[in-house]
Amino acid sequence: MSTARTLPAVASPRPMLYLALTKPDVSFLVVLTTLAGYYLGSRGPLDWMRMAETVFGTTLIAAGTSAFNHCLERYTDAQMRRTAARPLPSGQLAMRDAWLFAALLVVSGSAYLAMTAGMKACLLGLFTVVTYLGIYTPLKKRTSWATAIGAIPGAMPPLIGWVAAGGSLNLEAWVLFTVMVLWQFPHFLAIAWMYREDYSRAGLRMIPAADQRDGKGTYLRVILAALALLPVSLLPAALGLSGITYFFGAVVLGFLLIQVCLWASSTKTNVRAKWLMHATVFHLPLLLGLMMYDKLPR
């Protein structure tokens, strides 16, 4: 048995175990980005009910995908201090129950999305499931490129919202997708840097796990992604999706994020990586919220 495994002193209530399988922090991000995609992709009066249905269905699919991920990575999780107390590696939840719960969420979410938001939205949701579980998850033990590949399913929720609102996947939609892809690099690399020893112990070939000596490669990617994110985040204003208020707000937010990335890179400590992670958590809702607030009529 791995010395990294630490069982909780008190078993969690069963509903909380199932909730943990859904990774609520990830689900919150899905809610936020799906809602933003729907709002920005809509034309004319906003259909609040359809937007709520789209967010609900997409969240069910994301929660089921997270639960499947727990099942697939239960042995890896058991080797990491950060995840050893999760429901499956700690033995608090049976594998069969977790598989059934995950399948129920994905199937019900897909069916609900198809009935309420349309087949395009449903197919994008299923594409997210397949790429996350079938490509990104197994590649984490094979190549550091897994981080870049994982950014693709991570950026799909706003596209689901966009097509559910009746919009086609035009240039504005792909700009929103690109914003999400680039944002994920400083966010997830900051987290991976904090837990690089855990990743290395579990045999996950994340970038920081192979870059523990000086972190230059990790933080170079962080800074380059933040630098690229700034001009890309200005494109919604250039394309007429949002207005001048958004433009200047995005400039300020972009420069602040770059500054935090440079500050974290200067020492590469876990404390500063944690501050960078928190900065990205604030950056995305502010950016999307400002984009929605200053949306131009179409």
KAWOUR-V305795 format. One record per residue. N is the residue number from 0. SS is DSSP state (H for helix, E for strand, C for the rest). PSI is psi in degrees with one decimal (none if undefined). Layout:
BEGIN
n ss psi
N SS PSI
N SS PSI
END
This chain:
BEGIN
n ss psi
0 C 138.3
1 C 140.3
2 C -13.1
3 C -15.3
4 C 125.6
5 C 111.4
6 C 144.5
7 C 147.0
8 C -35.5
9 C 130.2
10 C 141.1
11 C 152.2
12 C 146.3
13 H -42.7
14 H -34.2
15 H -29.3
16 H -43.8
17 H -38.6
18 H -40.1
19 H -33.2
20 H -27.7
21 C -4.8
22 C 75.0
23 H -32.2
24 H -38.3
25 H -40.1
26 H -36.8
27 H -42.1
28 H -37.8
29 H -44.4
30 H -48.7
31 H -49.5
32 H -33.0
33 H -44.4
34 H -44.5
35 H -43.3
36 H -42.2
37 H -47.8
38 H -45.4
39 H -27.9
40 H -10.2
41 C 151.2
42 C 139.8
43 C -158.6
44 C 138.7
45 C 130.1
46 C 93.7
47 H -38.9
48 H -45.8
49 H -36.0
50 H -44.4
51 H -40.5
52 H -39.3
53 H -45.4
54 H -42.5
55 H -48.3
56 H -42.4
57 H -37.9
58 H -38.6
59 H -45.1
60 H -44.4
61 H -40.7
62 H -40.6
63 H -38.0
64 H -42.3
65 H -40.1
66 H -41.3
67 H -38.8
68 H -39.6
69 H -42.1
70 H -45.7
71 H -30.5
72 C 23.4
73 H -36.8
74 H -37.3
75 H -44.3
76 H -34.2
77 H -20.4
78 C -4.4
79 C 135.1
80 C -37.3
81 C -28.0
82 C -0.3
83 C -25.0
84 C 6.4
85 C 160.3
86 C -39.4
87 C -51.7
88 C -25.8
89 C -7.9
90 C 12.7
91 C -16.9
92 C 137.9
93 C 145.8
94 H -44.1
95 H -42.8
96 H -38.8
97 H -43.0
98 H -45.4
99 H -41.7
100 H -45.1
101 H -45.4
102 H -41.3
103 H -43.0
104 H -46.7
105 H -44.8
106 H -47.4
107 H -39.6
108 H -41.5
109 H -44.9
110 H -43.0
111 H -42.3
112 H -40.7
113 H -40.5
114 H -30.9
115 H -35.7
116 C -11.3
117 C 161.8
118 H -32.3
119 H -45.5
120 H -40.6
121 H -45.0
122 H -37.2
123 H -37.3
124 H -44.2
125 H -34.4
126 H -39.3
127 H -44.3
128 H -48.2
129 H -45.6
130 H -36.0
131 H -48.0
132 H -36.0
133 H -21.4
134 H -59.4
135 H -49.6
136 H -50.5
137 H -28.1
138 H -18.0
139 C -25.0
140 C 0.9
141 C -33.2
142 C 147.6
143 C -11.6
144 C -9.0
145 H -34.3
146 H -44.5
147 H -40.4
148 H -38.9
149 H -21.1
150 H -21.0
151 H -57.2
152 H -28.9
153 H -21.9
154 C 6.1
155 C -33.2
156 H -43.3
157 H -30.2
158 H -37.4
159 H -46.4
160 H -40.0
161 H -50.1
162 H -30.9
163 H -30.0
164 C -2.1
165 C 2.6
166 C 150.6
167 C 161.3
168 C 75.8
169 C -169.5
170 H -40.9
171 H -39.8
172 H -42.9
173 H -27.8
174 H -44.3
175 H -41.5
176 H -43.9
177 H -38.1
178 H -45.4
179 H -41.0
180 H -49.7
181 H -38.7
182 H -33.6
183 H -26.4
184 H -55.1
185 H -32.9
186 H -56.3
187 H -29.8
188 H -31.5
189 H -43.5
190 H -45.1
191 H -32.2
192 H -39.9
193 H -33.3
194 C 30.1
195 H -34.5
196 H -38.9
197 H -47.2
198 H -42.2
199 H -41.7
200 H -36.0
201 H -2.3
202 C 19.9
203 C 126.6
204 C 50.8
205 C 155.7
206 H -49.9
207 H -29.2
208 H -30.2
209 H 4.8
210 C 31.0
211 C -23.2
212 C -51.2
213 C -12.6
214 C 7.4
215 H -42.7
216 H -41.4
217 H -51.8
218 H -23.1
219 H -43.1
220 H -39.3
221 H -49.2
222 H -43.0
223 H -39.8
224 H -41.5
225 H -38.5
226 H -40.2
227 H -33.5
228 H -34.8
229 H -58.0
230 H -35.4
231 H -36.9
232 H -14.8
233 H -14.1
234 H -35.4
235 H -35.2
236 H -40.4
237 H -30.8
238 C -1.1
239 C 11.8
240 C -41.9
241 E 168.3
242 C -162.2
243 H -32.5
244 H -45.0
245 H -42.5
246 H -53.2
247 H -33.9
248 H -40.4
249 H -35.9
250 H -47.7
251 H -47.9
252 H -39.5
253 H -44.9
254 H -36.0
255 H -42.9
256 H -43.0
257 H -41.8
258 H -42.2
259 H -38.3
260 H -44.5
261 H -40.9
262 H -44.2
263 H -35.8
264 H -25.3
265 H -28.1
266 H -25.9
267 C 35.1
268 C 160.5
269 H -34.3
270 H -46.4
271 H -32.5
272 H -37.4
273 H -39.7
274 H -38.1
275 H -43.2
276 H -44.6
277 H -37.0
278 H -40.5
279 H -34.9
280 H -35.0
281 H -35.9
282 H -49.2
283 H -50.5
284 H -36.7
285 H -42.4
286 H -49.8
287 H -38.8
288 H -42.0
289 H -38.0
290 H -40.5
291 H -41.7
292 H -38.9
293 C 24.6
294 E 135.3
295 C 142.8
296 C 141.3
297 C none
END
